[in-house]
Amino acid sequence: MRKHLRRMAIASCIALLISGCGVQNIPGIPETTQSGTEAEESTAAETESSEENKTPVSSEKIEQLSFECKPNYDYVYKDPKAESDSKLIAIGHYPSIRLGFYEDGDFKEYDDIYEKLSASLLDYTRAKEKEFKSFVTECREVAEEDERFKDNSENSYDHYYAVDMDATVTRSDSVVFSIFDTTYLEMNGPHPNTTFDSYNIDSQTGKLLKISDVVTDKDAFIDAVDKKLHEDYPDLDNELFDPDLKGTLSDMYDEKDGLTLTFNLTYDSLVVSFAAYELASYAVGPKESVLSFKEYGDLIDERFTKTADNFAFAVSTRTPYSFEADDGSVKTLTVDYEPSQGEYMDDCYDITITLDGKEFTDTIQYTYGIYPYLMYQDKKLFLFVRSKSDNDYEFTSIYDLNGDKAFKVEDSMDGSFYSTIPVDPDDFIMYTRSALLSTYTIFRHYELDSDGRPLPKTEEWWIQTDIELKLKKPLTLSIMDDLTRDGIDNGKDEKLPEGAVLKPKRTNGYSWVDAETEDGRFARIYVENSDWPQTVDGTDIEQIFDGIIFAG
C-alpha cells in the first residue's frame, strides 16, 4: 500500500511538471538526486560502494576551498534564428562551479591540487547545462500549445516561462564540497514548482557521496529524521501522502522505487530536505530536518563533523545553526526576513536574527532583495547581509552575534560580496562601483577585523570590466613593466600613439587608473576627478579616449 501511495504522488508530480507546474579517480557526471520527479535517464557513472568511497580520517588541518559559482543566463525565443526580433518564450539560468582563487584581479583555478574534485565539479556543471537544455526544449514544446504565445499584440510580450536553476554551496573544505540545488519551473500550469537536488563530493577522491557514506547507523538516522520532522511540523501526520513516514525514509535511504534523499552537509549539521510533493501536497510546502553535529554527532561519520577553525558561508533562512562561542558555550542562530509592513514597506525588508531564542529585528531600507552570510573566526560570529538596490547597486549591513542578543555593527556599508561567496574570514572579496574614466565594478581583498567590520588588505582595487579605451590622439603616460604590489608608480614616461588600446586593470578609486597596453605593459593614467567633466592633463577625457561608458 505504501509503495502504491508513493507512486501515485510521484506520478502526480510528473504530470504537474510536464504541464509547467513545476573563490581555492575522476568520476562520471554525478547522478542527480531528484526530489518528487523521476530522474531522466542518467549519464552518470555508478557511485562506488560505501566502503570504497571512504577516505581515512586525517589528522591534518582542514582548509577552506574557495570557488566561483555563477549563473549562466539564457533567453529563449520562439524563433531561435531571429532571437530578440522573435517572441520571448522563457528566461532562465543554470549554475557553473569551479575551484580557484582571485590573484592580481583574475580568477585562477587551483594548479595540481584537488584535481579530482575539480573534475567532478566540471562534470556537475556539464550535467546542469544538459538538464537546463532539456527544460528549454520542454518550454518550446509547451509553448506550441500555449495560446498566449500566439498573440502578437504589445501586451502579450509580458508573458514568458521561467527555468531558474540555482546552486548554494553549503560547505567547501578539504573534507567535503556540498551543494544544495533548487530548480524553479514556471510553464503553462496552475502554479510554479520547485524541486531539490544535492551533490556531496569527497574533496579528496572526487567521488559523489551517498547518505550511507555519511551516516553510521541507518535505523538511528531514520529515527532522528522522523523525530525532528514531527517536532518541527506538529501537523505532519495529517499531511503525509503515506502515513508510514519511516518506511518512506527507509526507501529514500536505499534509493528504492526511484526515490532518493536530498541531503547536504554544513559546518555544523547534516540537513535533509524535502521539496513539495515528496512527502505531502504542494500546498503543504517544503520541509527540512536539521541534525546538528552537537546533538547527533554519533550518527555521522567523524570525517564530516570536523571542520576548519574559521570559515564563512551563505545562510539559508529559518535553518538553525549552532556554533561554539569564545566562552565555550554553544549558541543557536536562525535568520529570517520578510517585506517590511511599516513606513518604508515599498522597498524594505525586516530581518529577524534569533540568538538562543532572543530576537533582534532590523529594517533594511531601499532594497529589493537581501542575502545573509555568516563569518566565524576565533570563535566569534558575525552576520553580513548583502542588499540589492536600484541600478545593480549593492550594500552591506553587519551584525554582531557574540552577546546575549544580536546588535548592528555597520549600517548600509557601500559594497558587497555580489556573486562571490565568502569562505574564509581571513581573505574574502567585496565589490563596489567606480566612475573613474568609465563606470565599472571594482573589488579588493579583505580580512575580518575584531569588531566584525571588513578590513581592506590593500588601498587599491581591481577593475572588472570589458571596457577598452582607445586613444583619439597621442598621449604621454607613465608606463610600467608590471604592476607594483603597493600601488607605487615606478614607470617611465612614454608617448603612446593615436589608436593605442588600453584596458583598465586597477585603480585607487579616486585619482588614477592602471590600464594594460597592447604589449602587456601597464599605463598609469592620472585623472582629475574633483569636477565634471573628468580631465587628464587638463583635457576632457572624452576628447582623449574613445570607448568611455558611464552609467545613467
Protein Blocks (a to p, Z undefined) as FASTA:
>chain_A
ZZmmmmmmmmmmmmmmmnopaccdcddddddddehiacdddfbdcdddfklmpccddfbd
cdddddddddddddddfblmlmmmmccfbdcddddddedddeehiacddehiaklmmmmm
mmmmmmmmmmmmmmmmmmmmmmmmmmklmpccfklmmgccddddddddfbdcfkbccddd
ddddddddfbdcdddddddddfklopacdfklmpmblklmmmmmmmmmmmmmmmlmmmpf
blclmlmmmmmmnopghiacdddddfkbccddddehklmcfknopadddddfklmmmmpc
fklmpccfbdcddddehiacddddfkopacdddddddddfbfklmmcccddddeehiacd
dddehiabdcdddddeehiacdddddddehhiacdddddfkbmbdcdfbghiacdeklac
cfbfkbccddddddehiacdddddddddfkopacdfbfbdcdddfbdcddfbdcdddddf
bdcfklpacbdcddddehiacddfbdehlmpccdddfkopacdddddfkbccddeehiaf
klmpghiaceZZ
